[in-house]
Amino acid sequence: MVLNSGHKVLLLETGSSEGNKIAGTNNLTIATYNLHGINQGRCFLESLCSSSDTVFVQEHWLALFDLHQLYNIHDDTICYTSSAKDAAISRGCFRGRPFGRVAVFVKKALGGVTKLVKAATRYIIIQVGQFVLANVYRGWRGSVTVERWTCDQ
């Protein structure tokens, strides 16, 4: 979906059967959004957090000491974050764009059925009820090492 403002957003809605309800609802609305920096996309991100159960974000471009900006986006969400920018900053003067920055916002009403499965610099995996959801940022240049893992329950 491309909105009038030029933002590209993918909205998914899952229908579940009567036996698979999540927190008393039949649907889970998921949005994914490439921020291109927190300053570029903050207003639209706030709107997505209001209208979606789960929001996946890529390219927030925040270091560890600035992640509080994400935590304060929306009062009704829980935020899971990841950033690889700190390693680059710790090596000295930082130049260019940061990399490997993702976040996941989940409505607080789903907090009781949400679990962080795994987080790394380029991905966050959560479980919301019966659904396992992954937010993955691959970028468009360079090589990406694929980490293999299994989810045992």
ROLUMFI-381333 format. One line per field, with one value per atom (N, C-alpha, C, O): residue number from 1; residue in three letters; chain; atom name; x, y, z. Coordinates in steps of 0.02 Angstrom, whole numbers, plus 50000, padded with zeros to 5 digits. Example, Ala and Ser with C-alpha at 12.3 -4.5 7.8 and 13.67 -1.06 7.14 Angstrom:
# residues 2
n (1; 1; 1; 1; 2; 2; 2; 2)
res (ala; ala; ala; ala; ser; ser; ser; ser)
chain (A; A; A; A; A; A; A; A)
atom (N; CA; C; O; N; CA; C; O)
east (50660; 50615; 50660; 50712; 50642; 50684; 50645; 50670)
north (49716; 49775; 49835; 49834; 49888; 49947; 50002; 50057)
up (50390; 50390; 50390; 50423; 50354; 50357; 50394; 50402)
END
This chain:
# residues 153
n (1; 1; 1; 1; 2; 2; 2; 2; 3; 3; 3; 3; 4; 4; 4; 4; 5; 5; 5; 5; 6; 6; 6; 6; 7; 7; 7; 7; 8; 8; 8; 8; 9; 9; 9; 9; 10; 10; 10; 10; 11; 11; 11; 11; 12; 12; 12; 12; 13; 13; 13; 13; 14; 14; 14; 14; 15; 15; 15; 15; 16; 16; 16; 16; 17; 17; 17; 17; 18; 18; 18; 18; 19; 19; 19; 19; 20; 20; 20; 20; 21; 21; 21; 21; 22; 22; 22; 22; 23; 23; 23; 23; 24; 24; 24; 24; 25; 25; 25; 25; 26; 26; 26; 26; 27; 27; 27; 27; 28; 28; 28; 28; 29; 29; 29; 29; 30; 30; 30; 30; 31; 31; 31; 31; 32; 32; 32; 32; 33; 33; 33; 33; 34; 34; 34; 34; 35; 35; 35; 35; 36; 36; 36; 36; 37; 37; 37; 37; 38; 38; 38; 38; 39; 39; 39; 39; 40; 40; 40; 40; 41; 41; 41; 41; 42; 42; 42; 42; 43; 43; 43; 43; 44; 44; 44; 44; 45; 45; 45; 45; 46; 46; 46; 46; 47; 47; 47; 47; 48; 48; 48; 48; 49; 49; 49; 49; 50; 50; 50; 50; 51; 51; 51; 51; 52; 52; 52; 52; 53; 53; 53; 53; 54; 54; 54; 54; 55; 55; 55; 55; 56; 56; 56; 56; 57; 57; 57; 57; 58; 58; 58; 58; 59; 59; 59; 59; 60; 60; 60; 60; 61; 61; 61; 61; 62; 62; 62; 62; 63; 63; 63; 63; 64; 64; 64; 64; 65; 65; 65; 65; 66; 66; 66; 66; 67; 67; 67; 67; 68; 68; 68; 68; 69; 69; 69; 69; 70; 70; 70; 70; 71; 71; 71; 71; 72; 72; 72; 72; 73; 73; 73; 73; 74; 74; 74; 74; 75; 75; 75; 75; 76; 76; 76; 76; 77; 77; 77; 77; 78; 78; 78; 78; 79; 79; 79; 79; 80; 80; 80; 80; 81; 81; 81; 81; 82; 82; 82; 82; 83; 83; 83; 83; 84; 84; 84; 84; 85; 85; 85; 85; 86; 86; 86; 86; 87; 87; 87; 87; 88; 88; 88; 88; 89; 89; 89; 89; 90; 90; 90; 90; 91; 91; 91; 91; 92; 92; 92; 92; 93; 93; 93; 93; 94; 94; 94; 94; 95; 95; 95; 95; 96; 96; 96; 96; 97; 97; 97; 97; 98; 98; 98; 98; 99; 99; 99; 99; 100; 100; 100; 100; 101; 101; 101; 101; 102; 102; 102; 102; 103; 103; 103; 103; 104; 104; 104; 104; 105; 105; 105; 105; 106; 106; 106; 106; 107; 107; 107; 107; 108; 108; 108; 108; 109; 109; 109; 109; 110; 110; 110; 110; 111; 111; 111; 111; 112; 112; 112; 112; 113; 113; 113; 113; 114; 114; 114; 114; 115; 115; 115; 115; 116; 116; 116; 116; 117; 117; 117; 117; 118; 118; 118; 118; 119; 119; 119; 119; 120; 120; 120; 120; 121; 121; 121; 121; 122; 122; 122; 122; 123; 123; 123; 123; 124; 124; 124; 124; 125; 125; 125; 125; 126; 126; 126; 126; 127; 127; 127; 127; 128; 128; 128; 128; 129; 129; 129; 129; 130; 130; 130; 130; 131; 131; 131; 131; 132; 132; 132; 132; 133; 133; 133; 133; 134; 134; 134; 134; 135; 135; 135; 135; 136; 136; 136; 136; 137; 137; 137; 137; 138; 138; 138; 138; 139; 139; 139; 139; 140; 140; 140; 140; 141; 141; 141; 141; 142; 142; 142; 142; 143; 143; 143; 143; 144; 144; 144; 144; 145; 145; 145; 145; 146; 146; 146; 146; 147; 147; 147; 147; 148; 148; 148; 148; 149; 149; 149; 149; 150; 150; 150; 150; 151; 151; 151; 151; 152; 152; 152; 152; 153; 153; 153; 153)
res (met; met; met; met; val; val; val; val; leu; leu; leu; leu; asn; asn; asn; asn; ser; ser; ser; ser; gly; gly; gly; gly; his; his; his; his; lys; lys; lys; lys; val; val; val; val; leu; leu; leu; leu; leu; leu; leu; leu; leu; leu; leu; leu; glu; glu; glu; glu; thr; thr; thr; thr; gly; gly; gly; gly; ser; ser; ser; ser; ser; ser; ser; ser; glu; glu; glu; glu; gly; gly; gly; gly; asn; asn; asn; asn; lys; lys; lys; lys; ile; ile; ile; ile; ala; ala; ala; ala; gly; gly; gly; gly; thr; thr; thr; thr; asn; asn; asn; asn; asn; asn; asn; asn; leu; leu; leu; leu; thr; thr; thr; thr; ile; ile; ile; ile; ala; ala; ala; ala; thr; thr; thr; thr; tyr; tyr; tyr; tyr; asn; asn; asn; asn; leu; leu; leu; leu; his; his; his; his; gly; gly; gly; gly; ile; ile; ile; ile; asn; asn; asn; asn; gln; gln; gln; gln; gly; gly; gly; gly; arg; arg; arg; arg; cys; cys; cys; cys; phe; phe; phe; phe; leu; leu; leu; leu; glu; glu; glu; glu; ser; ser; ser; ser; leu; leu; leu; leu; cys; cys; cys; cys; ser; ser; ser; ser; ser; ser; ser; ser; ser; ser; ser; ser; asp; asp; asp; asp; thr; thr; thr; thr; val; val; val; val; phe; phe; phe; phe; val; val; val; val; gln; gln; gln; gln; glu; glu; glu; glu; his; his; his; his; trp; trp; trp; trp; leu; leu; leu; leu; ala; ala; ala; ala; leu; leu; leu; leu; phe; phe; phe; phe; asp; asp; asp; asp; leu; leu; leu; leu; his; his; his; his; gln; gln; gln; gln; leu; leu; leu; leu; tyr; tyr; tyr; tyr; asn; asn; asn; asn; ile; ile; ile; ile; his; his; his; his; asp; asp; asp; asp; asp; asp; asp; asp; thr; thr; thr; thr; ile; ile; ile; ile; cys; cys; cys; cys; tyr; tyr; tyr; tyr; thr; thr; thr; thr; ser; ser; ser; ser; ser; ser; ser; ser; ala; ala; ala; ala; lys; lys; lys; lys; asp; asp; asp; asp; ala; ala; ala; ala; ala; ala; ala; ala; ile; ile; ile; ile; ser; ser; ser; ser; arg; arg; arg; arg; gly; gly; gly; gly; cys; cys; cys; cys; phe; phe; phe; phe; arg; arg; arg; arg; gly; gly; gly; gly; arg; arg; arg; arg; pro; pro; pro; pro; phe; phe; phe; phe; gly; gly; gly; gly; arg; arg; arg; arg; val; val; val; val; ala; ala; ala; ala; val; val; val; val; phe; phe; phe; phe; val; val; val; val; lys; lys; lys; lys; lys; lys; lys; lys; ala; ala; ala; ala; leu; leu; leu; leu; gly; gly; gly; gly; gly; gly; gly; gly; val; val; val; val; thr; thr; thr; thr; lys; lys; lys; lys; leu; leu; leu; leu; val; val; val; val; lys; lys; lys; lys; ala; ala; ala; ala; ala; ala; ala; ala; thr; thr; thr; thr; arg; arg; arg; arg; tyr; tyr; tyr; tyr; ile; ile; ile; ile; ile; ile; ile; ile; ile; ile; ile; ile; gln; gln; gln; gln; val; val; val; val; gly; gly; gly; gly; gln; gln; gln; gln; phe; phe; phe; phe; val; val; val; val; leu; leu; leu; leu; ala; ala; ala; ala; asn; asn; asn; asn; val; val; val; val; tyr; tyr; tyr; tyr; arg; arg; arg; arg; gly; gly; gly; gly; trp; trp; trp; trp; arg; arg; arg; arg; gly; gly; gly; gly; ser; ser; ser; ser; val; val; val; val; thr; thr; thr; thr; val; val; val; val; glu; glu; glu; glu; arg; arg; arg; arg; trp; trp; trp; trp; thr; thr; thr; thr; cys; cys; cys; cys; asp; asp; asp; asp; gln; gln; gln; gln)
chain (A; A; A; A; A; A; A; A; A; A; A; A; A; A; A; A; A; A; A; A; A; A; A; A; A; A; A; A; A; A; A; A; A; A; A; A; A; A; A; A; A; A; A; A; A; A; A; A; A; A; A; A; A; A; A; A; A; A; A; A; A; A; A; A; A; A; A; A; A; A; A; A; A; A; A; A; A; A; A; A; A; A; A; A; A; A; A; A; A; A; A; A; A; A; A; A; A; A; A; A; A; A; A; A; A; A; A; A; A; A; A; A; A; A; A; A; A; A; A; A; A; A; A; A; A; A; A; A; A; A; A; A; A; A; A; A; A; A; A; A; A; A; A; A; A; A; A; A; A; A; A; A; A; A; A; A; A; A; A; A; A; A; A; A; A; A; A; A; A; A; A; A; A; A; A; A; A; A; A; A; A; A; A; A; A; A; A; A; A; A; A; A; A; A; A; A; A; A; A; A; A; A; A; A; A; A; A; A; A; A; A; A; A; A; A; A; A; A; A; A; A; A; A; A; A; A; A; A; A; A; A; A; A; A; A; A; A; A; A; A; A; A; A; A; A; A; A; A; A; A; A; A; A; A; A; A; A; A; A; A; A; A; A; A; A; A; A; A; A; A; A; A; A; A; A; A; A; A; A; A; A; A; A; A; A; A; A; A; A; A; A; A; A; A; A; A; A; A; A; A; A; A; A; A; A; A; A; A; A; A; A; A; A; A; A; A; A; A; A; A; A; A; A; A; A; A; A; A; A; A; A; A; A; A; A; A; A; A; A; A; A; A; A; A; A; A; A; A; A; A; A; A; A; A; A; A; A; A; A; A; A; A; A; A; A; A; A; A; A; A; A; A; A; A; A; A; A; A; A; A; A; A; A; A; A; A; A; A; A; A; A; A; A; A; A; A; A; A; A; A; A; A; A; A; A; A; A; A; A; A; A; A; A; A; A; A; A; A; A; A; A; A; A; A; A; A; A; A; A; A; A; A; A; A; A; A; A; A; A; A; A; A; A; A; A; A; A; A; A; A; A; A; A; A; A; A; A; A; A; A; A; A; A; A; A; A; A; A; A; A; A; A; A; A; A; A; A; A; A; A; A; A; A; A; A; A; A; A; A; A; A; A; A; A; A; A; A; A; A; A; A; A; A; A; A; A; A; A; A; A; A; A; A; A; A; A; A; A; A; A; A; A; A; A; A; A; A; A; A; A; A; A; A; A; A; A; A; A; A; A; A; A; A; A; A; A; A; A; A; A; A; A; A; A; A; A; A; A; A; A; A; A; A; A; A; A; A; A; A; A; A; A; A; A; A; A; A; A; A; A; A; A; A; A; A; A; A; A; A; A; A; A; A; A; A; A; A; A; A; A; A; A; A; A; A; A; A; A; A; A; A; A)
atom (N; CA; C; O; N; CA; C; O; N; CA; C; O; N; CA; C; O; N; CA; C; O; N; CA; C; O; N; CA; C; O; N; CA; C; O; N; CA; C; O; N; CA; C; O; N; CA; C; O; N; CA; C; O; N; CA; C; O; N; CA; C; O; N; CA; C; O; N; CA; C; O; N; CA; C; O; N; CA; C; O; N; CA; C; O; N; CA; C; O; N; CA; C; O; N; CA; C; O; N; CA; C; O; N; CA; C; O; N; CA; C; O; N; CA; C; O; N; CA; C; O; N; CA; C; O; N; CA; C; O; N; CA; C; O; N; CA; C; O; N; CA; C; O; N; CA; C; O; N; CA; C; O; N; CA; C; O; N; CA; C; O; N; CA; C; O; N; CA; C; O; N; CA; C; O; N; CA; C; O; N; CA; C; O; N; CA; C; O; N; CA; C; O; N; CA; C; O; N; CA; C; O; N; CA; C; O; N; CA; C; O; N; CA; C; O; N; CA; C; O; N; CA; C; O; N; CA; C; O; N; CA; C; O; N; CA; C; O; N; CA; C; O; N; CA; C; O; N; CA; C; O; N; CA; C; O; N; CA; C; O; N; CA; C; O; N; CA; C; O; N; CA; C; O; N; CA; C; O; N; CA; C; O; N; CA; C; O; N; CA; C; O; N; CA; C; O; N; CA; C; O; N; CA; C; O; N; CA; C; O; N; CA; C; O; N; CA; C; O; N; CA; C; O; N; CA; C; O; N; CA; C; O; N; CA; C; O; N; CA; C; O; N; CA; C; O; N; CA; C; O; N; CA; C; O; N; CA; C; O; N; CA; C; O; N; CA; C; O; N; CA; C; O; N; CA; C; O; N; CA; C; O; N; CA; C; O; N; CA; C; O; N; CA; C; O; N; CA; C; O; N; CA; C; O; N; CA; C; O; N; CA; C; O; N; CA; C; O; N; CA; C; O; N; CA; C; O; N; CA; C; O; N; CA; C; O; N; CA; C; O; N; CA; C; O; N; CA; C; O; N; CA; C; O; N; CA; C; O; N; CA; C; O; N; CA; C; O; N; CA; C; O; N; CA; C; O; N; CA; C; O; N; CA; C; O; N; CA; C; O; N; CA; C; O; N; CA; C; O; N; CA; C; O; N; CA; C; O; N; CA; C; O; N; CA; C; O; N; CA; C; O; N; CA; C; O; N; CA; C; O; N; CA; C; O; N; CA; C; O; N; CA; C; O; N; CA; C; O; N; CA; C; O; N; CA; C; O; N; CA; C; O; N; CA; C; O; N; CA; C; O; N; CA; C; O; N; CA; C; O; N; CA; C; O; N; CA; C; O; N; CA; C; O; N; CA; C; O; N; CA; C; O; N; CA; C; O; N; CA; C; O; N; CA; C; O; N; CA; C; O; N; CA; C; O; N; CA; C; O; N; CA; C; O; N; CA; C; O; N; CA; C; O; N; CA; C; O; N; CA; C; O; N; CA; C; O; N; CA; C; O; N; CA; C; O; N; CA; C; O; N; CA; C; O; N; CA; C; O; N; CA; C; O; N; CA; C; O)
east (50043; 50000; 50045; 50091; 50033; 50068; 50017; 49966; 50030; 49984; 49999; 50052; 49952; 49960; 50023; 50051; 50045; 50104; 50168; 50222; 50164; 50224; 50252; 50299; 50225; 50249; 50227; 50169; 50272; 50255; 50243; 50287; 50186; 50168; 50136; 50095; 50155; 50122; 50079; 50103; 50014; 49968; 49943; 49920; 49948; 49925; 49872; 49879; 49820; 49770; 49759; 49745; 49765; 49757; 49690; 49672; 49653; 49590; 49604; 49640; 49578; 49590; 49523; 49471; 49526; 49465; 49445; 49484; 49386; 49360; 49408; 49415; 49441; 49486; 49554; 49594; 49569; 49635; 49633; 49672; 49589; 49582; 49645; 49675; 49663; 49719; 49690; 49659; 49699; 49676; 49603; 49586; 49561; 49490; 49470; 49412; 49515; 49497; 49506; 49540; 49474; 49481; 49535; 49551; 49562; 49610; 49672; 49670; 49726; 49788; 49810; 49824; 49813; 49834; 49908; 49930; 49945; 50018; 50036; 50014; 50076; 50101; 50177; 50207; 50209; 50281; 50299; 50267; 50349; 50363; 50437; 50468; 50466; 50535; 50536; 50515; 50561; 50560; 50606; 50591; 50662; 50715; 50736; 50748; 50740; 50759; 50699; 50645; 50708; 50653; 50624; 50564; 50666; 50641; 50597; 50553; 50610; 50571; 50501; 50452; 50497; 50435; 50397; 50350; 50417; 50387; 50311; 50275; 50286; 50214; 50173; 50122; 50196; 50160; 50165; 50118; 50222; 50231; 50181; 50152; 50171; 50122; 50053; 50016; 50035; 49971; 49965; 49913; 50018; 50017; 50009; 49973; 50042; 50036; 49965; 49942; 49930; 49860; 49813; 49765; 49829; 49782; 49801; 49761; 49859; 49882; 49898; 49917; 49889; 49907; 49982; 50009; 50016; 50088; 50117; 50090; 50172; 50205; 50279; 50313; 50303; 50373; 50405; 50379; 50463; 50497; 50568; 50602; 50590; 50659; 50690; 50654; 50755; 50793; 50773; 50757; 50772; 50759; 50821; 50815; 50880; 50943; 50961; 50993; 50940; 50955; 51008; 51009; 51051; 51100; 51066; 51011; 51099; 51072; 51050; 50998; 51090; 51073; 51015; 50992; 50991; 50934; 50870; 50820; 50872; 50815; 50753; 50698; 50761; 50704; 50654; 50595; 50679; 50634; 50582; 50525; 50601; 50554; 50506; 50446; 50532; 50489; 50434; 50382; 50444; 50395; 50350; 50314; 50352; 50311; 50237; 50198; 50216; 50144; 50134; 50166; 50090; 50079; 50047; 50053; 50014; 49977; 50016; 49986; 50083; 50122; 50182; 50207; 50204; 50267; 50315; 50297; 50377; 50425; 50485; 50515; 50501; 50561; 50607; 50586; 50671; 50717; 50783; 50801; 50818; 50883; 50922; 50893; 50987; 51028; 51100; 51128; 51130; 51200; 51243; 51304; 51212; 51248; 51299; 51351; 51287; 51332; 51402; 51451; 51406; 51472; 51511; 51571; 51477; 51509; 51531; 51585; 51490; 51507; 51566; 51609; 51569; 51623; 51691; 51743; 51693; 51756; 51786; 51840; 51751; 51778; 51727; 51667; 51751; 51708; 51661; 51682; 51598; 51547; 51532; 51518; 51535; 51520; 51467; 51464; 51426; 51377; 51317; 51306; 51277; 51216; 51231; 51275; 51194; 51200; 51166; 51138; 51170; 51145; 51113; 51124; 51073; 51045; 51002; 51015; 50953; 50911; 50838; 50808; 50810; 50741; 50705; 50737; 50639; 50598; 50531; 50509; 50499; 50432; 50390; 50410; 50331; 50283; 50224; 50198; 50203; 50147; 50099; 50121; 50035; 49985; 49992; 50002; 49987; 49992; 49939; 49950; 49881; 49828; 49850; 49822; 49901; 49927; 49989; 50019; 50008; 50069; 50069; 50121; 50011; 50007; 50017; 50034; 50009; 50018; 50076; 50083; 50119; 50176; 50241; 50250; 50286; 50350; 50405; 50397; 50461; 50519; 50554; 50575; 50559; 50591; 50666; 50706; 50685; 50756; 50764; 50722; 50818; 50833; 50907; 50949; 50922; 50991; 50994; 50944; 51052; 51060; 51015; 50996; 50998; 50959; 50890; 50854; 50870; 50804; 50779; 50818; 50714; 50680; 50624; 50586; 50621; 50569; 50528; 50555; 50462; 50416; 50364; 50352; 50333; 50275; 50216; 50220; 50162; 50100; 50047; 50023; 50029; 49982; 50012; 50067; 49977; 50001; 50046; 50077; 50052; 50090; 50162; 50175; 50210; 50280; 50294; 50285; 50315; 50324; 50396; 50426; 50424; 50494; 50497; 50468; 50534; 50549; 50623; 50666; 50636; 50704; 50724; 50686; 50783; 50811; 50872; 50920; 50872; 50928; 50968; 51025; 50941; 50976; 50978; 50945; 51016; 51018; 51088; 51096; 51139; 51209; 51246; 51226; 51302; 51345; 51318; 51267; 51353; 51332; 51302; 51319; 51258; 51225; 51238; 51227; 51262; 51272; 51206; 51174; 51186; 51123; 51138; 51178; 51104; 51111; 51055; 50996; 51072; 51022; 51007; 51052; 50943; 50922; 50856; 50820; 50839; 50775; 50738; 50768; 50673; 50631; 50602; 50558; 50625; 50601; 50552; 50564; 50495; 50446; 50422; 50380)
north (49942; 50000; 50062; 50066; 50108; 50172; 50226; 50232; 50264; 50316; 50381; 50389; 50428; 50493; 50529; 50567; 50518; 50553; 50524; 50552; 50469; 50439; 50383; 50350; 50372; 50318; 50252; 50244; 50203; 50135; 50093; 50089; 50061; 50022; 49957; 49957; 49903; 49839; 49824; 49819; 49815; 49798; 49727; 49710; 49686; 49617; 49609; 49635; 49573; 49558; 49483; 49453; 49452; 49380; 49365; 49392; 49322; 49298; 49234; 49191; 49225; 49163; 49130; 49163; 49066; 49029; 49041; 49069; 49019; 49029; 49002; 49031; 48947; 48916; 48949; 48932; 48997; 49028; 49102; 49140; 49124; 49195; 49221; 49187; 49282; 49316; 49371; 49417; 49366; 49418; 49437; 49496; 49388; 49401; 49429; 49447; 49432; 49456; 49401; 49352; 49410; 49362; 49382; 49343; 49441; 49466; 49495; 49517; 49494; 49526; 49569; 49543; 49635; 49681; 49696; 49717; 49685; 49693; 49744; 49738; 49794; 49842; 49840; 49827; 49852; 49858; 49923; 49941; 49958; 50026; 50041; 50032; 50063; 50085; 50160; 50200; 50177; 50246; 50293; 50352; 50267; 50310; 50363; 50420; 50343; 50388; 50409; 50421; 50412; 50428; 50497; 50507; 50545; 50613; 50616; 50658; 50572; 50570; 50541; 50566; 50488; 50450; 50447; 50409; 50487; 50484; 50493; 50454; 50544; 50559; 50501; 50482; 50474; 50419; 50356; 50317; 50345; 50288; 50292; 50241; 50351; 50359; 50338; 50305; 50358; 50339; 50264; 50234; 50232; 50159; 50123; 50073; 50148; 50117; 50122; 50079; 50174; 50182; 50133; 50109; 50120; 50081; 50008; 49971; 49986; 49917; 49883; 49916; 49817; 49779; 49772; 49775; 49764; 49755; 49797; 49797; 49833; 49872; 49853; 49858; 49832; 49818; 49880; 49909; 49901; 49960; 49942; 49904; 49969; 49962; 50032; 50081; 50036; 50098; 50154; 50209; 50140; 50195; 50238; 50296; 50213; 50249; 50277; 50329; 50243; 50267; 50225; 50163; 50257; 50221; 50201; 50224; 50159; 50134; 50190; 50186; 50243; 50299; 50342; 50385; 50331; 50368; 50326; 50352; 50262; 50218; 50240; 50219; 50281; 50306; 50343; 50347; 50370; 50403; 50355; 50374; 50292; 50241; 50221; 50212; 50215; 50194; 50243; 50225; 50306; 50359; 50374; 50424; 50332; 50345; 50341; 50384; 50290; 50280; 50249; 50199; 50278; 50255; 50186; 50153; 50164; 50101; 50043; 49992; 50051; 49997; 49978; 50017; 49917; 49891; 49892; 49871; 49914; 49920; 49873; 49875; 49833; 49791; 49822; 49836; 49832; 49866; 49828; 49786; 49846; 49818; 49870; 49905; 49876; 49924; 49900; 49879; 49903; 49886; 49949; 49945; 50005; 50069; 50078; 50111; 50051; 50061; 50033; 50063; 49977; 49948; 49996; 50005; 50026; 50073; 50136; 50162; 50161; 50221; 50208; 50252; 50150; 50135; 50130; 50132; 50122; 50117; 50186; 50189; 50240; 50306; 50350; 50341; 50398; 50446; 50409; 50368; 50425; 50390; 50429; 50489; 50396; 50427; 50387; 50326; 50421; 50387; 50364; 50383; 50322; 50296; 50237; 50197; 50232; 50173; 50113; 50119; 50056; 49995; 49951; 49960; 49903; 49852; 49879; 49864; 49918; 49949; 49931; 49950; 49894; 49873; 49882; 49887; 49884; 49888; 49855; 49851; 49832; 49803; 49835; 49836; 49860; 49888; 49840; 49818; 49824; 49780; 49814; 49843; 49812; 49841; 49811; 49750; 49852; 49828; 49776; 49732; 49780; 49731; 49660; 49611; 49655; 49590; 49570; 49518; 49611; 49598; 49531; 49499; 49509; 49445; 49384; 49331; 49392; 49336; 49348; 49313; 49397; 49414; 49395; 49407; 49365; 49343; 49361; 49349; 49388; 49399; 49332; 49301; 49310; 49246; 49256; 49220; 49304; 49317; 49387; 49409; 49421; 49486; 49488; 49464; 49517; 49527; 49594; 49630; 49612; 49678; 49691; 49748; 49638; 49648; 49616; 49617; 49588; 49558; 49553; 49552; 49550; 49537; 49486; 49495; 49434; 49384; 49383; 49377; 49388; 49385; 49332; 49311; 49311; 49267; 49304; 49326; 49309; 49340; 49285; 49268; 49258; 49202; 49144; 49122; 49121; 49065; 49086; 49043; 49150; 49175; 49190; 49221; 49168; 49187; 49236; 49220; 49296; 49351; 49375; 49382; 49387; 49409; 49475; 49483; 49522; 49585; 49582; 49581; 49579; 49570; 49629; 49649; 49657; 49710; 49682; 49660; 49684; 49657; 49712; 49700; 49771; 49824; 49809; 49763; 49847; 49835; 49831; 49819; 49839; 49834; 49787; 49774; 49762; 49721; 49651; 49632; 49614; 49545; 49539; 49577; 49492; 49480; 49408; 49362; 49397; 49330; 49305; 49339; 49247; 49218; 49175; 49129; 49190; 49150; 49098; 49116; 49036; 48984; 48967; 48963; 48959; 48941; 48905; 48910; 48870; 48836; 48858; 48875; 48858; 48878; 48815; 48783; 48797; 48738; 48758; 48804; 48724; 48738; 48675; 48676)
up (50000; 50000; 50000; 50040; 49956; 49956; 49972; 49939; 50024; 50046; 50010; 49980; 50014; 49980; 50002; 49963; 50063; 50089; 50060; 50073; 50021; 49993; 50036; 50014; 50095; 50138; 50110; 50088; 50109; 50087; 50150; 50193; 50153; 50212; 50188; 50143; 50220; 50207; 50267; 50324; 50256; 50310; 50299; 50245; 50350; 50348; 50401; 50456; 50385; 50435; 50435; 50383; 50493; 50498; 50528; 50580; 50496; 50524; 50560; 50534; 50619; 50655; 50671; 50676; 50679; 50695; 50767; 50806; 50785; 50853; 50906; 50960; 50891; 50940; 50945; 50988; 50900; 50898; 50913; 50884; 50956; 50971; 51006; 51047; 50989; 51022; 51065; 51038; 51129; 51176; 51162; 51166; 51147; 51139; 51071; 51063; 51023; 50957; 50905; 50917; 50847; 50793; 50743; 50699; 50748; 50700; 50734; 50791; 50696; 50717; 50659; 50605; 50669; 50616; 50623; 50677; 50569; 50570; 50516; 50459; 50534; 50485; 50486; 50539; 50430; 50428; 50392; 50342; 50418; 50395; 50399; 50451; 50343; 50342; 50357; 50316; 50416; 50440; 50401; 50393; 50376; 50347; 50399; 50381; 50461; 50515; 50556; 50529; 50621; 50667; 50652; 50660; 50632; 50619; 50556; 50552; 50508; 50447; 50458; 50430; 50498; 50500; 50565; 50572; 50613; 50680; 50680; 50710; 50646; 50648; 50619; 50647; 50563; 50532; 50575; 50579; 50607; 50652; 50710; 50729; 50738; 50791; 50768; 50804; 50707; 50678; 50668; 50683; 50643; 50634; 50701; 50705; 50753; 50819; 50846; 50883; 50827; 50848; 50811; 50840; 50749; 50707; 50698; 50669; 50722; 50711; 50777; 50826; 50779; 50839; 50846; 50902; 50790; 50789; 50732; 50677; 50746; 50694; 50693; 50744; 50634; 50623; 50593; 50546; 50620; 50596; 50576; 50611; 50520; 50498; 50491; 50479; 50497; 50488; 50535; 50513; 50600; 50647; 50658; 50679; 50644; 50645; 50714; 50718; 50767; 50834; 50868; 50860; 50906; 50947; 51013; 51028; 51051; 51114; 51160; 51192; 51164; 51210; 51185; 51221; 51123; 51097; 51088; 51064; 51107; 51097; 51136; 51119; 51187; 51226; 51180; 51195; 51124; 51077; 51049; 51035; 51040; 51017; 51072; 51060; 51133; 51189; 51203; 51231; 51183; 51196; 51136; 51137; 51085; 51024; 51039; 51017; 51077; 51088; 51157; 51174; 51197; 51266; 51271; 51323; 51218; 51220; 51189; 51172; 51180; 51150; 51193; 51233; 51182; 51209; 51150; 51095; 51161; 51106; 51118; 51172; 51069; 51068; 51016; 50960; 51034; 50988; 50980; 51021; 50927; 50913; 50874; 50832; 50886; 50849; 50847; 50898; 50788; 50780; 50778; 50771; 50783; 50777; 50832; 50821; 50892; 50948; 50935; 50956; 50900; 50884; 50838; 50848; 50790; 50744; 50782; 50769; 50826; 50865; 50910; 50918; 50941; 50988; 50954; 50988; 50888; 50851; 50834; 50805; 50852; 50838; 50805; 50814; 50766; 50732; 50685; 50644; 50690; 50650; 50587; 50590; 50529; 50465; 50428; 50435; 50390; 50347; 50386; 50444; 50352; 50383; 50428; 50414; 50482; 50524; 50491; 50437; 50523; 50492; 50545; 50605; 50522; 50566; 50622; 50681; 50607; 50659; 50647; 50597; 50694; 50689; 50756; 50808; 50753; 50813; 50799; 50741; 50852; 50847; 50902; 50960; 50883; 50930; 50934; 50883; 50996; 51008; 51056; 51106; 51041; 51087; 51156; 51163; 51207; 51276; 51292; 51334; 51260; 51271; 51252; 51276; 51208; 51187; 51226; 51213; 51274; 51313; 51349; 51355; 51372; 51408; 51364; 51390; 51299; 51253; 51205; 51154; 51221; 51178; 51214; 51273; 51175; 51202; 51151; 51092; 51176; 51134; 51124; 51173; 51062; 51047; 51038; 51068; 50997; 50985; 50955; 50915; 50973; 50945; 50927; 50965; 50871; 50849; 50813; 50810; 50786; 50757; 50697; 50684; 50659; 50599; 50601; 50551; 50657; 50661; 50733; 50781; 50739; 50803; 50788; 50740; 50827; 50819; 50884; 50939; 50875; 50933; 50921; 50864; 50974; 50969; 51001; 51058; 50963; 50987; 50983; 50928; 51040; 51040; 51001; 51017; 50951; 50911; 50853; 50821; 50841; 50784; 50803; 50855; 50762; 50769; 50712; 50654; 50731; 50683; 50684; 50737; 50625; 50619; 50582; 50528; 50610; 50577; 50558; 50601; 50493; 50469; 50425; 50381; 50438; 50396; 50361; 50393; 50294; 50256; 50223; 50204; 50216; 50181; 50107; 50083; 50070; 49998; 49970; 49910; 50012; 49989; 50035; 50092; 50010; 50050; 50059; 50031; 50100; 50112; 50182; 50227; 50188; 50252; 50271; 50232; 50332; 50356; 50384; 50425; 50363; 50387; 50447; 50444; 50501; 50562; 50564; 50558; 50573; 50575; 50648; 50689; 50663; 50730; 50726; 50676; 50779; 50781; 50844; 50894; 50839; 50894; 50926; 50896; 50985; 51020; 51073; 51113; 51075; 51127; 51157; 51202)
END
